[in-house]
Amino acid sequence: YWSHFYSKAGNQFASHNITLDAGDRAGSVELRLNNSKSLFEQIAIIVFQKMKSRFPQIKHATSVEVWAHKRPADGQHQLHYDMDEVLLRTLGDDDNKRQKVQSQCGHVKSSNTDSRISCPSVSCIITISPGASAAPTLICDQSITKHSGYESNCGWLCYPEPNRLVAFEGSLLHGVVPGIPLANSTEGDRVTLMLGFWNKTVQLTQDSSIGPNVPFVDAKNEWTSEFNAVPMDEGFSFGKESEASSADSIETIDPLWTETECSIDEESFAFGEYRRSGETQRFSGRFFLETKQTTQIDEEILHLENRPEKIASRS
């Protein structure tokens, strides 16, 4: 997977889409797991079962988007939204294309909702390896669907542990705060598996093996055999829902955004970068803004600054 798919994607966001058959949900979890076509599908079924009481909207999911990240020691991942990347790219700022895709995928144009915005109902992060810095995931109280900035200027840090599942409403701003690798740590890269459960019809990448929401059934590559479905052992029984993590594993940040002083070089200063007076280092990832108006992040992602060629939500 890492050598034949992930590395070839480079800076391009790439994921796969797996259809969730609503008709199969009447059967037992064990039967559905045994009938699954891939390990990814089995993981999605288990997560679905674990989350359906806490996130009732997940019951209407028609497909699941699956992707992974392998981050270096600091684990950093810019603040971003999980979105329908193909829809965002296709529509851009072209009203004609926008209306065409709307009619194809059933998106209704609203006076208070940007037609380019479509998010999973629930987003999930599963930690495979926390990495040398154990960098935490930051989830912000800010939704792209509302496009009004933060609700209460607070956020939540969730620290990674192997097999820990983090789930949240799919339109929320989130990322991974850069960490400092622990001394003498034997951990390597930060490895995570992400799932986005889609209630709406999500646009698929049909003309390439690398891109957002490539149908997994069409991924006929060497690496796909690494994720064949796992046979369920005789006597396997799906357990009850897991208990939510204790408050010790989740840290509330309030306030999340605060003012700070910085020196701006107008010629080289770019969105999301920060430098203190006399320093040459830059800090990026949308963790520093020009003002406390956090809609600046939304505007950057939605290309309201006339940069339709740059897709910047999850890359």
C-alpha positions, 0 to 999 in steps of 0.5 A: 500500500505504502509503496504502490499507492500512497507514495505515488499519490504524493501531495495529492489527496487519495482515498477509496470508496466502499459501498455499504449495502443497506440490505445487508444490515438486517443480518447479524454483524458476524454474517456481514463480516464474513460476507465482506469483500475486504478488510477495509469493509470489515473495519467499516462495519465494526466502526458502524456498529460501535458508533451508531448509538452515539451518532444516529446519522451514521445509520443512513450511510450509503458508502464509506471513504477510507484513506490512511496517512503515514506522517513523520516524527512530528506528526503534523497535519494542517487544519482541514475539513473532510469534504467531497474533494471531487465535487469541490474540484469540479464545481470550482467557481464555474456556475455552469459546472456547478449546476451540471454536477448538482443535477447529477448528484442531487445537491440542491443549491441553497441561498445559505449553503455553498453548493461546493460543500458536502461532508461525511456525516461522521468522520473517524480516525483510528490510530495504528501507531502514535508516532515518536511525538504522539501528536494529538488530533485537534477537533475545533468547534467550527463547521464548514457547512455553517461558514460562520467561524467558530461556535464557542472558540474551543477545541478538543485534543485527543491523544493517540493510542494504538487502536484508539478510535476518534469519531466526530461530526464530519463537517468540523475543522480538525488537524494534528498539532505538531509534536516534539518527538520523545527522546529515545522513542522507539516509535517511528511514523504516525500511522492512522486510518481514516473513515468518512461515512457518507449519507449523500451521494459522493462524487467518485474518481472514475478516470484514475487509480489515484484520487479522492474516492476511487471505487475500491472494487476498481483498485486492481493493484498489487497492494489490494491483496494486503487487505483481503477480508479476514476469515472470522474464527469459529465461535467469533462473537461481536462484542458490545459497544466500547466505553467512551474514553475517559476525560483524561485522554481528551483535553479541552482547549478554551480559548482555542484561538488567541492573539499573538504578536508577529512580524510580517514580511509583506513580500514573503508572508503567506496564509497560515504562516507565523514569525516572531520578530527577528526569527526566520522560522515559519510555522504553517498548517493554518495554526496561525491566522492573520486575524481571529476571524477563523472564516479565513480558513473556510475562504482559503479552502473554498477558493474565495481568493480566486485560486480555483486551481488549488485544492487544499482541504485535506492534502 
